[in-house]
Amino acid sequence: MARFELLVGSGEFWSRAAQDIAAAKRRVLVQAMTFEGDAAGKAVAQAIGASKALDRRVLVDDYSRHVINDTFLLFSRDPKLVSEASATWAMFDELRQNGADIRVTNPIGGNPFRYPARNHKKLLIMDNAVWLGGINFSDHNFEWHDMMLRIEDGAVADWLATHFEADWQGDPGFACRDFGPDLQIMSFDGATNVTQSHGLLAYFAEAKHSIEVLSAYPTMPFTEAMARAAARGVEVTIHTPRPNNKPIVRDYLLGFAPQAGIKLSMIDRMTHVKAALIDGETMLAGSSNFDFVSYRLNSEYIAVLRDKALIADVEERLLAPARAEGQPPRQDERHGWAPFKAKVTLKAADMALRLIRPGKRVGEWQRP
């Protein structure tokens, strides 16, 4: 039977994950969208490099070769950013010298239209311990409020290792598997998400009495599914950060939520958590932001969890603080052009993404 453990914050996560890496004998498989050569990233790289596991591999998205600290390298001349980029390349060179294999997912190459199609998965597999959630390996991600879920189960670890291997070989595909009544995992490949997301959207649209979401970035079609539930009388709440690093999504929610009958709870700190509790008994968690990009183009993992002890822990450690901290939008936030502009811009972006398809799915690590 799978054992579940909720880790809130990068401190809890990394303290526990570092122990798993150090203890691993068979495999250390790590996948992330962001992996930077700062204090947080170097700590992870050093742990992987020092591991005695027979199979040590890292999949990092090509995003980390183009964006450092949420800033495009192409458009920046900040010496600190350039220095961190150099430290990132050196970190990966050292990791390879220490015997770990590295590949990049969804290489952009010379085609900027491939940029939106990212492999957004966050995954760690150390022998029979699996980690899923939202934490990337960089200082600014470690500073945000976030969570990771540890699952200890050999069958789960083996199944996810198979899909890590598919990403490693550049041949991903959609997959979904039940591991007993308390756990289902979906692996989205970024190419077939739209046709494979009906079951995921149904969790929101078919909720019976409550939906509570903690996320910085929810947009259509997930918010539209929540709106359909709200129209049936379901109590729907979205907890989202006021200091959002993507303020356009915050502005979109400020306009959309009240019109859809959704309660918007504004938190005065950045949270990168991606979790939804449906009817108080089903939790959705993983790498998906519940947004149009994850719906159309991103490769993602989402776990569907019904373990009662885990749900109680989520209620106590994630949702209760969000309820206590959250405030209704201020009067000045509800009006003006910002919500309208955000809605129009995101709708246009959603339309544009329909024309994009992922290109090459994996490449060997190379310095930019």
Secondary structure, DSSP 8 states (H G I E B T S, - for coil): --EEEEEESHHHHHHHHHHHHHH-SSEEEEEES-B-SSHHHHHHHHHHHH---SEEEEEEEGGGGTEETTEEGGG---HHHHHHHHHHHHHHHHHHHTT-EEEEES--TT-GGGTT--B---EEEETTEEEEES--BSHHHHHSB-EEEEEE-HHHHHHHHHHHHHHHTT----EEEE-STTEEEEEEESSSHHHH-HHHHHHHHT-SSEEEEE-S---TTHHHHHHHHHHTT-EEEEEEESS-SSHHHHHHHHHHHHHHT-EEEEESS-B---EEEETTTEEEEES--SSHHHHHT-EEEEEEE--HHHHHHHIIIIIHHHHHH-B---HHHHSSSHHHHHHHHHHHHHHHHTT------EEE----
